[in-house]
C-alpha cells in the first residue's frame, strides 16, 4: 500500500499540471466562444433557439465519446494540412481534449448569460435609455454588471464539469488525473483510482471557490478579491507549466493501450531507452485504433502491438496464414501503406483465447470451440470492451456458429472477475495473462484456425524508420521475452496481494530476460 501511494505521489506534479493546464485552457476557450454568443442570443430571438439547441446537443453526447470523436476529425485535418502546407496538425493529446471540453463547457455559460441578461429589470433599461446611453454603453455599464452573478454561476458550473471531464482525456493520449483512474482500474490498484478521484474533486472545489471569490469581489466592487482570485488562477497556470517544461523536448514518445501488459511493456521500453541515455515520455491508455493511427501520424514514436490485431483491424485480412508468412506480409504492407516499421517480435504471443473455469469446462465437457458451439445457447459470454466489435469475433462466430444466450462487455480486469464469480460462463481471454493460471482457467482449442496469431511486435513511426539511436536501444528487446516471463509479469501487477507497479514488474522482467546486463 505504501509503495502504491508513493508511486502515485511521484507522478502527481506531472498529472496535476497537465490537468490544470487543460482545464483552464478549455474554460477560457469555452467562455470566449459562449459569452459573445450568449449576448447575441439574448438580443436576437431568432438566433437564441439554434444557439442553445447546438450547445444542448453537444451536452447530450457522453464526454468520453465527444473527446474521442475529435481525434479522427483532427487526424483527417492533419492529413490535409500536411499535403497542402507541409506540416501536420497535432491530432493526439492536448488539442482533441481541449476542443471537446471547451464545447462541453459552453452550455452552462451560454444559458446563464442569456438568463442573466433577460433578468435585468426593464425599468433600469428604460432609465438607461432616458439618459441617452447607446446600446453598447447600456450593455457594458448596465446589463453585464447586473447579469454578472448569474453568468458567474454558469462559469462555476462549467469549471466543475470541465475539471471532472478532463479525466476522460487519457484515451486520446492527453495526460491528466484520469491516468490514475484508467490505469488503476485496469491493474486493480485502488490506491491509484482513489488518488485520481480525490485529486480531481479537490481541484474542482478549489477552482469553484476561487471563482466564487472573484464573483463576490465583483458584486462588492472589491478589487482585492478579484485580483486574489485571478492571481491564483494565473499562478496555477504557471505552476502547471513547470513540470511539463521539465521534459526533454527531444524525448521519444512511447504509446500503450489500456491493459496491464501494455503498461509493463511501455515501462520496459523506457528502461531500455534510459540505459542508452535517451529520454522518453508516454501516452498510455490508448485504444487499438487510436494508437496505430497515432503512430502512423508520427504523434508517437514506438509501441507494442499484436500481429493479429494489425492483420485484422488495420490490413482488413480475414485469412490466417502461418506465422512467418503473416509477419513478412505485414512488414511489407505497413511500410508500403503507412511507412510504419515492423521492427521485430518480442518473443511471445498474446492471442485471443476463449477461456472457462476448469471445473465448469469439465462439467460441460467443453475442450474446444466446437464443443463450445454446442453448449453456447445456454451460456453467457464475457468480452473485453473491443472484442465484440472486432473481426476476430466475427470470424469465430462464422467458423463455429457461436450463439450465446447473452454477451456482455467489460473492462478486461472486471471480465476476469465476472468469470470467477459466475456472472459469465466463458470469456475472451488473453493467452499471456497470468490470471489464466491464477484463477485455474482453461483455454479452449481452436481446431479450425479461426483466430490469427498474436505475436507481440514492436512498431516504429515513419519519422523513426532510420533513427539508429532508437534502433540500437530497442534491439535487445527483440526475441528476449518468452510467454512464461510475460505471464509472470502480468500476474505480478494483476494479483490481489503483494501487487507490483508496472514499473516494478518491468524491472523484474528485464532482469529475468537478461536485459539489464546488456
C-alpha positions as CSV (number, residue, x, y, z in Angstrom):
1,X,0.0,0.0,0.0
2,X,2.8,2.4,0.9
3,X,4.6,1.6,-2.4
4,X,1.4,2.3,-4.4
5,X,0.9,5.6,-2.6
6,X,4.5,6.6,-3.1
7,X,4.2,5.7,-6.8
8,X,1.0,7.7,-7.2
9,X,2.6,10.7,-5.4
10,X,5.7,10.7,-7.6
11,X,3.7,11.4,-10.8
12,X,1.3,13.9,-9.2
13,X,3.1,17.1,-10.4
14,X,3.0,15.8,-14.0
15,X,-0.6,14.6,-13.9
16,X,-1.9,17.6,-11.9
17,X,0.0,20.1,-14.0
18,X,-1.4,18.7,-17.3
19,X,-4.9,18.5,-15.8
20,X,-4.9,22.1,-14.6
21,X,-3.5,23.4,-17.9
22,X,-6.1,21.5,-20.0
23,X,-9.0,22.6,-17.7
24,X,-8.1,26.3,-17.7
25,X,-7.5,26.4,-21.4
26,X,-10.8,24.6,-22.1
27,X,-12.7,27.0,-19.8
28,X,-11.0,30.0,-21.4
29,X,-11.9,28.8,-24.9
30,X,-15.4,27.8,-23.9
31,X,-16.0,31.2,-22.3
32,X,-14.5,33.1,-25.2
33,X,-17.0,31.4,-27.5
34,X,-20.0,31.4,-25.2
35,X,-20.1,34.9,-23.8
36,X,-20.4,36.7,-27.2
37,X,-22.9,34.1,-28.4
38,X,-24.9,34.5,-25.2
39,X,-25.1,38.2,-25.7
40,X,-26.2,37.8,-29.3
41,X,-28.7,35.2,-28.4
42,X,-30.2,37.4,-25.7
43,X,-30.6,40.3,-28.2
44,X,-31.8,38.2,-31.1
45,X,-34.8,35.9,-30.5
46,X,-34.3,34.0,-33.9
47,X,-30.7,33.2,-33.0
48,X,-31.4,32.1,-29.4
49,X,-33.1,28.8,-30.3
50,X,-30.4,27.4,-32.7
51,X,-27.5,28.5,-30.4
52,X,-28.9,26.9,-27.3
53,X,-30.0,23.8,-29.2
54,X,-26.5,23.4,-30.5
55,X,-25.0,23.7,-27.0
56,X,-27.6,21.3,-25.6
57,X,-26.9,18.8,-28.4
58,X,-23.2,18.8,-27.5
59,X,-24.1,18.2,-23.9
60,X,-26.1,15.1,-24.7
61,X,-23.0,13.4,-26.2
62,X,-21.1,11.5,-23.4
63,X,-18.0,13.4,-22.6
64,X,-15.7,10.4,-23.4
65,X,-17.3,9.9,-26.8
66,X,-17.0,13.6,-27.5
67,X,-13.3,13.6,-26.7
68,X,-12.8,10.5,-28.8
69,X,-14.7,11.9,-31.8
70,X,-12.4,14.9,-32.2
71,X,-9.4,12.6,-32.7
72,X,-10.3,11.2,-36.2
73,X,-11.5,14.7,-37.2
74,X,-8.2,16.2,-36.3
75,X,-6.4,13.3,-37.9
76,X,-8.1,14.0,-41.2
77,X,-7.3,17.7,-40.9
78,X,-3.7,16.8,-40.2
79,X,-3.5,14.9,-43.5
80,X,-4.9,17.9,-45.3
81,X,-2.5,20.4,-43.8
82,X,0.4,18.0,-44.4
83,X,-0.4,17.8,-48.1
84,X,-1.3,21.5,-48.5
85,X,1.2,23.3,-46.3
86,X,3.8,20.7,-45.4
87,X,3.1,20.5,-41.7
88,X,0.8,18.2,-39.7
89,X,-1.9,19.5,-37.2
90,X,-1.5,17.8,-33.8
91,X,-4.2,15.1,-33.6
92,X,-3.4,13.3,-30.4
93,X,-3.3,14.5,-26.9
94,X,-4.0,18.1,-25.9
95,X,-5.9,19.5,-28.9
96,X,-8.7,17.0,-29.2
97,X,-9.3,17.1,-25.5
98,X,-9.2,20.9,-25.5
99,X,-11.8,21.2,-28.2
100,X,-14.1,18.6,-26.8
101,X,-14.0,20.0,-23.2
102,X,-14.5,23.6,-24.5
103,X,-17.6,22.5,-26.4
104,X,-18.8,20.7,-23.3
105,X,-18.4,23.8,-21.2
106,X,-20.4,26.1,-23.4
107,X,-24.0,25.2,-22.4
108,X,-24.0,26.4,-18.7
109,X,-22.2,29.6,-19.7
110,X,-24.5,30.2,-22.7
111,X,-27.7,29.6,-20.7
112,X,-26.7,31.7,-17.7
113,X,-25.6,34.6,-19.9
114,X,-28.9,34.6,-21.7
115,X,-30.8,34.2,-18.4
116,X,-28.8,36.9,-16.7
117,X,-29.3,39.5,-19.4
118,X,-33.1,38.6,-19.7
119,X,-33.4,39.0,-15.9
120,X,-32.3,42.7,-15.9
121,X,-35.2,44.9,-14.7
122,X,-36.8,46.6,-17.7
123,X,-37.2,49.8,-15.6
124,X,-33.5,50.0,-15.3
125,X,-33.1,49.6,-19.1
126,X,-35.6,52.4,-19.6
127,X,-33.7,54.6,-17.3
128,X,-30.5,53.9,-19.3
129,X,-32.3,54.9,-22.5
130,X,-33.7,58.0,-20.8
131,X,-30.2,59.3,-20.0
132,X,-29.1,58.7,-23.6
133,X,-26.9,55.6,-23.3
134,X,-26.1,53.8,-26.6
135,X,-26.8,50.1,-26.9
136,X,-23.1,49.4,-26.3
137,X,-22.9,51.6,-23.3
138,X,-26.0,50.0,-21.9
139,X,-24.6,46.5,-22.4
140,X,-21.3,47.2,-20.7
141,X,-22.3,49.6,-18.0
142,X,-25.7,48.2,-17.0
143,X,-26.7,44.8,-18.4
144,X,-23.5,42.9,-17.9
145,X,-22.7,44.2,-14.4
146,X,-26.2,43.3,-13.3
147,X,-26.1,39.9,-15.0
148,X,-22.6,39.1,-13.7
149,X,-23.7,36.9,-10.7
150,X,-25.9,34.7,-12.9
151,X,-23.1,34.5,-15.6
152,X,-20.5,33.6,-12.9
153,X,-22.8,30.8,-11.6
154,X,-22.7,29.3,-15.1
155,X,-19.0,29.7,-15.3
156,X,-18.6,28.0,-12.0
157,X,-20.7,25.1,-13.1
158,X,-18.7,24.8,-16.4
159,X,-15.5,24.8,-14.4
160,X,-16.5,21.9,-12.2
161,X,-17.8,19.9,-15.2
162,X,-14.6,20.6,-17.2
163,X,-12.3,19.5,-14.4
164,X,-14.2,16.3,-14.0
165,X,-14.5,15.8,-17.8
166,X,-10.7,16.3,-18.2
167,X,-10.1,12.9,-16.5
168,X,-11.6,11.4,-19.7
169,X,-8.8,12.8,-21.9
170,X,-6.5,9.9,-21.2
171,X,-7.7,7.6,-24.0
172,X,-6.7,10.2,-26.6
173,X,-3.2,10.5,-25.2
174,X,-3.6,13.6,-23.0
175,X,-2.0,13.2,-19.6
176,X,-4.4,14.1,-16.8
177,X,-5.5,12.9,-13.4
178,X,-7.5,10.4,-15.4
179,X,-4.2,8.4,-15.9
180,X,-4.6,7.4,-12.2
181,X,-8.1,6.2,-12.8
182,X,-7.8,4.4,-16.1
183,X,-4.5,2.6,-15.2
184,X,-5.8,1.9,-11.6
185,X,-9.0,0.3,-12.8
186,X,-7.1,-2.0,-15.2
187,X,-4.5,-3.1,-12.7
188,X,-6.9,-3.1,-9.7
189,X,-4.7,-0.5,-8.0
190,X,-7.5,1.1,-5.9
191,X,-5.0,3.5,-4.3
192,X,-4.3,4.9,-7.8
193,X,-8.1,5.1,-8.5
194,X,-8.9,6.9,-5.3
195,X,-5.9,9.2,-5.7
196,X,-7.1,10.3,-9.1
197,X,-10.7,10.8,-7.9
198,X,-9.8,12.8,-4.7
199,X,-7.3,14.9,-6.6
200,X,-9.8,15.8,-9.3
201,X,-12.5,16.5,-6.7
202,X,-10.2,18.7,-4.6
203,X,-9.1,20.6,-7.7
204,X,-12.7,21.2,-8.7
205,X,-13.6,22.5,-5.3
206,X,-10.7,24.8,-5.1
207,X,-11.4,26.3,-8.6
208,X,-15.0,26.8,-7.7
209,X,-14.1,28.6,-4.5
210,X,-11.7,30.9,-6.4
211,X,-14.4,31.8,-8.9
212,X,-16.7,32.4,-6.0
213,X,-14.1,34.8,-4.6
214,X,-14.0,36.7,-7.9
215,X,-17.8,36.7,-8.0
216,X,-18.1,38.2,-4.5
217,X,-15.4,40.7,-5.4
218,X,-17.2,41.9,-8.5
219,X,-20.5,42.1,-6.6
220,X,-18.9,44.3,-3.9
221,X,-16.6,46.1,-6.2
222,X,-13.7,44.8,-4.2
223,X,-10.7,44.8,-6.5
224,X,-8.5,43.0,-4.0
225,X,-10.8,39.9,-4.0
226,X,-10.9,39.9,-7.8
227,X,-7.1,40.3,-8.0
228,X,-6.6,37.5,-5.5
229,X,-8.8,35.0,-7.4
230,X,-7.4,36.0,-10.8
231,X,-3.9,35.8,-9.4
232,X,-4.5,32.3,-8.0
233,X,-5.6,31.1,-11.4
234,X,-2.6,32.7,-13.1
235,X,-0.3,31.1,-10.5
236,X,-1.9,27.8,-11.1
237,X,-1.3,28.0,-14.8
238,X,2.3,28.9,-14.4
239,X,2.8,26.1,-11.8
240,X,1.2,23.7,-14.3
241,X,3.7,24.6,-16.9
242,X,6.7,23.9,-14.7
243,X,6.7,20.1,-14.6
244,X,5.6,20.0,-18.2
245,X,8.5,22.1,-19.3
246,X,10.9,19.8,-17.4
247,X,10.5,17.0,-20.0
248,X,13.2,16.9,-22.7
249,X,11.8,18.3,-26.0
250,X,13.6,15.5,-27.9
251,X,12.0,12.7,-25.8
252,X,10.8,9.6,-27.6
253,X,7.1,9.1,-27.1
254,X,6.0,5.6,-26.2
255,X,2.4,4.5,-26.8
256,X,0.5,2.0,-24.8
257,X,-3.0,0.5,-24.8
258,X,-5.2,0.3,-21.8
259,X,-4.3,-3.0,-20.1
260,X,-1.6,-4.2,-17.7
261,X,0.7,-5.9,-20.2
262,X,0.9,-2.7,-22.3
263,X,1.8,-0.6,-19.2
264,X,4.6,-3.1,-18.4
265,X,6.0,-3.1,-21.9
266,X,5.9,0.7,-22.1
267,X,8.0,0.8,-18.9
268,X,10.3,-1.9,-20.3
269,X,10.9,0.2,-23.4
270,X,11.5,3.3,-21.3
271,X,14.1,1.3,-19.3
272,X,16.0,0.4,-22.5
273,X,15.9,4.0,-23.7
274,X,17.3,5.2,-20.4
275,X,20.0,2.6,-20.5
276,X,21.1,4.1,-23.8
277,X,20.9,7.7,-22.5
278,X,17.7,8.5,-24.3
279,X,14.7,10.4,-22.8
280,X,11.2,9.2,-23.1
281,X,7.6,10.2,-22.5
282,X,4.5,8.1,-22.6
283,X,0.9,8.2,-24.0
284,X,-0.9,5.4,-22.2
285,X,-4.5,4.2,-22.1
286,X,-5.0,4.4,-25.9
287,X,-7.5,2.3,-27.9
288,X,-6.2,-0.1,-30.5
289,X,-7.4,2.0,-33.5
290,X,-6.2,5.3,-31.9
291,X,-2.7,4.0,-31.0
292,X,-1.9,2.7,-34.5
293,X,-3.2,5.9,-36.2
294,X,-1.1,8.0,-33.8
295,X,2.0,6.0,-34.7
296,X,1.3,6.3,-38.5
297,X,0.8,10.1,-38.0
298,X,4.1,10.5,-36.0
299,X,2.2,11.5,-32.9
300,X,4.0,8.7,-31.0
301,X,7.3,7.1,-31.9
302,X,7.0,3.4,-30.8
303,X,4.7,1.0,-29.2
304,X,4.0,-2.8,-29.0
305,X,1.0,-4.2,-30.9
306,X,0.0,-7.7,-31.8
307,X,0.2,-9.2,-35.2
308,X,-3.4,-10.5,-35.2
309,X,-4.7,-7.0,-34.4
310,X,-2.8,-5.4,-37.2
311,X,-3.7,-8.2,-39.6
312,X,-7.5,-8.0,-39.0
313,X,-8.1,-4.4,-37.9
314,X,-5.6,-2.5,-40.0
315,X,-5.0,-4.7,-43.0
316,X,-8.6,-6.0,-43.0
317,X,-7.4,-9.5,-43.7
318,X,-9.7,-12.4,-42.9
319,X,-7.3,-15.3,-43.8
320,X,-5.0,-17.0,-41.3
321,X,-1.6,-17.8,-42.8
322,X,1.4,-19.4,-41.0
323,X,3.1,-17.1,-38.5
324,X,6.3,-16.2,-40.5
325,X,4.3,-15.6,-43.7
326,X,1.9,-13.3,-41.8
327,X,4.8,-11.3,-40.3
328,X,6.6,-11.0,-43.7
329,X,3.5,-9.8,-45.5
330,X,2.6,-7.5,-42.6
331,X,6.1,-5.9,-42.6
332,X,5.9,-5.1,-46.3
333,X,2.3,-3.8,-46.1
334,X,2.9,-1.5,-43.2
335,X,6.0,0.0,-44.9
336,X,4.2,0.5,-48.2
337,X,0.9,1.9,-46.9
338,X,1.8,3.9,-43.8
339,X,5.6,3.9,-43.8
340,X,5.4,2.2,-40.4
341,X,8.4,-0.1,-39.5
342,X,7.8,-3.5,-38.0
343,X,11.0,-3.6,-36.0
344,X,10.6,-7.2,-34.7
345,X,8.8,-9.6,-32.5
346,X,9.4,-9.6,-28.8
347,X,9.2,-13.4,-28.5
348,X,5.8,-14.2,-27.0
349,X,2.2,-14.3,-28.3
350,X,-0.8,-12.7,-26.6
351,X,-3.6,-14.2,-28.5
352,X,-7.3,-14.1,-28.0
353,X,-8.4,-17.3,-26.5
354,X,-11.8,-18.4,-25.2
355,X,-11.4,-19.4,-21.6
356,X,-13.6,-21.1,-18.9
357,X,-13.2,-22.1,-15.3
358,X,-11.7,-25.6,-15.5
359,X,-14.4,-27.1,-13.3
360,X,-17.2,-25.6,-15.5
361,X,-15.5,-26.8,-18.7
362,X,-15.2,-30.3,-17.3
363,X,-18.8,-30.3,-16.2
364,X,-20.0,-29.3,-19.7
365,X,-17.4,-31.5,-21.5
366,X,-16.0,-28.4,-23.3
367,X,-12.4,-28.6,-24.6
368,X,-12.6,-27.0,-28.0
369,X,-14.6,-24.2,-29.7
370,X,-16.5,-27.0,-31.5
371,X,-17.6,-28.2,-28.1
372,X,-18.4,-24.6,-27.0
373,X,-20.6,-24.1,-30.0
374,X,-22.9,-27.0,-28.8
375,X,-23.1,-25.5,-25.2
376,X,-23.2,-21.8,-26.2
377,X,-27.0,-21.3,-26.3
378,X,-27.2,-21.9,-22.5
379,X,-24.1,-19.8,-21.7
380,X,-23.2,-16.1,-21.2
381,X,-20.1,-14.7,-22.9
382,X,-18.0,-12.0,-21.2
383,X,-15.7,-10.0,-23.5
384,X,-13.4,-7.1,-23.3
385,X,-14.6,-3.7,-24.4
386,X,-13.3,-4.2,-28.0
387,X,-13.8,-7.9,-28.8
388,X,-17.4,-7.9,-29.8
389,X,-16.8,-5.4,-32.5
390,X,-13.6,-6.9,-33.8
391,X,-13.1,-9.1,-36.9
392,X,-11.9,-11.9,-34.7
393,X,-15.3,-12.3,-33.1
394,X,-16.9,-12.3,-36.5
395,X,-14.5,-15.0,-37.7
396,X,-15.1,-17.2,-34.6
397,X,-18.9,-16.8,-35.0
398,X,-18.7,-17.8,-38.7
399,X,-16.3,-20.7,-38.2
400,X,-18.1,-22.3,-35.2
401,X,-21.7,-20.8,-35.4
402,X,-21.3,-19.5,-31.9
403,X,-24.7,-18.3,-30.5
404,X,-24.6,-17.4,-26.8
405,X,-27.6,-16.7,-24.6
406,X,-26.1,-13.3,-23.8
407,X,-22.9,-11.4,-24.4
408,X,-21.6,-8.7,-22.1
409,X,-18.6,-6.3,-22.4
410,X,-16.3,-5.5,-19.5
411,X,-13.1,-3.7,-18.7
412,X,-10.6,-6.6,-19.0
413,X,-10.0,-6.7,-15.2
414,X,-13.7,-7.0,-14.4
415,X,-14.1,-9.5,-17.2
416,X,-11.9,-12.0,-15.3
417,X,-13.8,-11.1,-12.1
418,X,-17.1,-11.8,-13.8
419,X,-15.9,-15.3,-14.8
420,X,-14.6,-16.2,-11.4
421,X,-17.8,-15.1,-9.6
422,X,-20.1,-16.9,-12.1
423,X,-21.6,-13.8,-13.8
424,X,-20.4,-15.2,-17.1
425,X,-19.5,-18.7,-18.3
426,X,-16.8,-18.0,-20.8
427,X,-14.6,-15.0,-21.7
428,X,-12.4,-13.7,-24.5
429,X,-9.2,-14.1,-22.5
430,X,-5.6,-13.1,-23.4
431,X,-3.2,-16.0,-23.7
432,X,-0.3,-14.2,-21.9
433,X,-2.5,-13.2,-19.0
434,X,-1.2,-14.5,-15.6
435,X,-4.8,-14.7,-14.4
436,X,-5.4,-17.8,-16.5
437,X,-3.1,-19.8,-14.2
438,X,-4.0,-17.9,-11.0
439,X,-7.8,-18.4,-11.5
440,X,-7.5,-22.0,-12.6
441,X,-8.9,-21.3,-16.1
442,X,-8.6,-23.5,-19.2
443,X,-8.3,-22.1,-22.7
444,X,-10.3,-23.8,-25.5
445,X,-8.6,-25.2,-28.6
446,X,-9.3,-23.6,-32.0
447,X,-9.2,-26.6,-34.3
448,X,-10.4,-24.6,-37.3
449,X,-7.9,-21.9,-37.0
450,X,-10.4,-19.0,-36.8
451,X,-8.2,-16.8,-34.7
452,X,-5.0,-15.4,-36.1
453,X,-1.6,-15.4,-34.4
454,X,-0.9,-12.5,-32.0
455,X,2.8,-12.2,-31.8
456,X,3.9,-9.1,-29.7
457,X,5.6,-6.8,-32.3
458,X,7.4,-3.6,-31.9
459,X,6.4,-0.9,-34.3
460,X,8.2,2.4,-35.1
461,X,6.7,5.6,-36.5
462,X,7.6,6.8,-40.1
463,X,9.9,9.5,-38.8
464,X,11.9,7.0,-36.7
465,X,12.5,4.5,-39.5
466,X,16.1,5.5,-39.9
467,X,16.8,6.5,-36.3
468,X,19.8,4.4,-35.4
469,X,19.9,5.6,-31.8
470,X,16.4,4.3,-31.2
471,X,17.0,1.1,-33.1
472,X,20.2,0.3,-31.1
473,X,18.3,0.9,-27.8
474,X,15.4,-1.3,-28.8
475,X,17.3,-4.1,-30.5
476,X,17.9,-6.1,-27.2
477,X,14.1,-6.4,-26.8
478,X,13.7,-8.5,-30.0
479,X,13.1,-12.1,-29.1
480,X,14.0,-11.5,-25.5
481,X,10.7,-12.1,-23.7
482,X,9.0,-15.6,-23.6
483,X,5.4,-16.3,-22.7
484,X,6.1,-17.6,-19.2
485,X,8.0,-14.5,-18.2
486,X,5.3,-12.2,-19.6
487,X,2.6,-14.2,-17.8
488,X,4.5,-13.8,-14.5
489,X,5.0,-10.1,-15.0
490,X,1.3,-9.6,-15.8
491,X,0.3,-11.6,-12.7
492,X,2.6,-9.6,-10.5
493,X,0.6,-6.5,-11.5
494,X,-2.9,-8.1,-11.6
495,X,-2.8,-10.2,-8.4
496,X,-4.8,-9.2,-5.3
497,X,-1.9,-9.3,-2.8
498,X,1.6,-8.0,-2.9
499,X,0.9,-6.2,-6.1
500,X,3.7,-4.6,-8.1
501,X,3.5,-1.5,-10.1
502,X,4.0,-1.9,-13.9
503,X,7.5,-0.2,-13.5
504,X,8.5,-2.8,-10.8
505,X,7.2,-5.7,-12.9
506,X,9.1,-4.3,-15.9
507,X,12.3,-4.2,-13.8
508,X,11.9,-7.9,-12.8
509,X,11.0,-8.8,-16.4
510,X,14.2,-7.1,-17.6
511,X,16.3,-8.9,-15.1
512,X,14.8,-12.2,-15.9
513,X,15.3,-11.7,-19.6
514,X,18.9,-10.6,-19.1
515,X,18.2,-7.1,-20.5
516,X,19.7,-5.3,-17.5
517,X,23.1,-6.9,-18.3
518,X,23.2,-5.9,-21.9
